[in-house]
Structure formats: C-alpha cells, structure tokens
Amino acid sequence: MSESKKKVLVIAYLFPPVGGSGVQRSSKFVKYLPQFGWHPLVLTVKEPYDFYSDESLMNDVTGNCTIYRTISIEPMKWVRKFLKKKWQKKLSGENKKEKTTLKPGFLVKLKTYLLFPDNEILWLPFAVIRGIKLIRRERPPVIFSTASPFTDHLIALILVKIFKLPWVADFRDLWVDRPNFPKNKFRLFIDRKLEKSVIEHADCIITATSLMAERFNELYPGGKYITITNGYDEDDFNHLTELTPPGDEFRITYTGIFNKEQNPQLIFSALKKLIEESHEVKEKLKLRFVGQLDNPGDLENISHFKKLELEKYSDLIPYKPHNEIIREMLEGTILLLFVGEYPHNEGILTGKIFEYLRAGRPILAVVPPDGLAAEVIRNTNAG
C-alpha cells in the first residue's frame, strides 16, 4: 500500500469469494477505490451462509485492499442446507408426496422475530469487536458500509458512535420498503426505527437509484443523498469480445435467480404460447436459464415450468462464476430481463441490466412501463 493513500474501513458482509449479484457492488467499489487515493480495509465474514461461492471474484480485490475476516453465528446456514437438500430431492422426483412448496419450518418462521434486521445480525458482535481493534490500530479517517444486509449499517452505526468518524452508508436496496420485508407491525416498527437511526447518523447516503434517494428523502429530508447506479466493468468483457450467438438456434438467455416476489410464471406461459403458435420458433428456440428458477425450498416456478413442458426447449444450468455468466450473455440471441410486480418496483435498476447493455444483445424486458429499467432500455434502444 502506498503511504500516500488514505485508509477507509469498508464493512461488507457480502464480499468475494461470495458469489451472486449482491456482491458485485461492494467488490467493484473496493477494486476501484485505490485509483482515487483510498486503500480499503475490508471487514467481512469468514464463512457466510450465502448459497453461492465464486473464487473468480477474488481477482477483483486481491492486491487492492486488506481483508479482515471474522467468525459469525449462522443459524440460517443450516436451515438453508436442509432446504437445499429437500429442494434437490423434490426436483429429482423423490419425496413425491411432499407438497410443492416446502415449508421452511419453525426456526425460519421465528427469524422474523429473532433475526432482525436480517439473518446476518449475529455477525454484529464479532464485527464490532474486530472493527474497534482495527480503528484503534489503523486509524482510518472514514467508515464506508454497504447494504444489504442491513446489519452492515448497524455495525457501522455502533463504530461511528464510539469513534465519531465520518460515515458513508451505501444502499443497494430499500430497507423497510423492499418487496420481501416481513409483513408484521412488530418488524415494521423496529426496522423503521433502525433505518431512521442509520440515515440520521450517516454523513452521506449513497443509493443505487434516484427513486431510492427520493423515497428516503420523503421519509428523512436532508441534503445528504447522492445516487451512484450499478454498472458494468469493462474488464469483465475484454477477453470475450469475439463471442457471438449460435447461428443454428434462437437463444433466449436469463441469468440469475427468480425469487419468490418475481413470479415468472406469466413469462413461462407466454413462451409456451409462442412455441405453440409458431413452427419456426418451435424448431429453433432454446431457453437458457443460468442460475435457479426458485430459491431453495420453493418449487412453484419449476413445477409450473415442467407442467408447461418447457424443459424440452430449455437448458437449466446451475449457478456459474461471474466470468462465465458474462460469456452466457454474449452467446445469447436475446437477453431476458424481469422485474416482478410489487410495491416500489418502478425504482429497481439492477446491475444485470447494465451488463446486458454492454453485451449488446436485444433485451426482452418484462418491467414496469413507467420504471427506471424501462426508461434505460428506451433511451438506449436496447429493447
């Protein structure tokens, strides 16, 4: 590390080698902060319960930061392993007597009342203790936390109250107003209080979309909001410039997970109708889903998919490392973008859309017509 670089304590539960879309924002911040004169001291977890691992993402951060990993208590890690096993058995045809939707059980239901604001809350005491030691030894002049999970912000809040340091809080997602927020008054009251405390104590709030900033400003007026959207990293594409879609098939590619709130069954039905009405489409169409059609424990989407007999036209591919996902985008004829129907969905602008744009393939977008995603696609003539 150059002596001229200032240090910044970065608090990020989601950090390589954790995979998935959620880690991209934190890893890219850390990758490029040194170019602006900052050396990140990353406080993260040793073994998160997150479902995916992607060692290729370590290439972004190795040499650009100093990483400090702490232990954590992860009750949901074991629950998720159990659900994954059940999901795999159901998918393979075993346990046919089980219901389509696998009930997560008593412990998962209790997490609404015991694990808040999110499942990662039991990392907080370990992270705070390590953060105190780091600040005393390294003396960073500023703290940067990124969420979700929102536990990251609570850790930063405690450290800021102890050391009185400037604090930048980054929001990739809305907190209480997010689609999967637990629908009960107890959680609404507690989380709104926590959200307010974080935003009032932070010196600067970064949001991933302008509508997110507007929503926070409605609730907590102030001049501390700025927007830094998600994007793409040219380095991820440089070595794949010669890839093109296969000429013998019309490939519709989707990368990622369809979560419970998205409900893509309408899309599946539309694709089935398209196949039935066009012999040419039926002969050449290939649906390529890279990731998962359901979260572990939920089988509604895959069950509907099988019921429509779409498997014969499809490749269902498990999660791939990010560099291979970029390859999948470049080899698609059309890229599918989908935003579910839920409150505040017009403000969703995922990192995926920017990577789709960079891939240069037409985008089949099922998104709110008056939302940010639709606006970007119209302005770039990408649809």
Secondary structure, 3 states (H helix, E strand, C coil): CCCCCEEEEEECCCCCCECCHHHHHHHHHHHHHHHHCEEEEEEEECCCCCCCECHHHHHHHCCCCEEEEECCCCHHHHHHHHHHHHHHHHHCCCCCCCCCCCCCCHHHHHHHHHCCCCHHHHHHHHHHHHHHHHHHHHCCCEEEEEECCCHHHHHHHHHHHHHCCCEEEEECCCCCCCCCCCCCHHHHHHHHHHHHHHHHHCCEEEECCHHHHHHHHHHCCCCCEEECCCCCCHHHCHHHCCCCCCCCCEEEEEEEECCCCCCCHHHHHHHHHHHHHCHHHHHHEEEEEEEECCCCCCCHHHHHHHHCCCHHHEEEECCCCHHHHHHHHHCCCEEEEECCCCCCHHHCCCHHHHHHHHHCCCEEEECCCCCHHHHHHHHHCCC
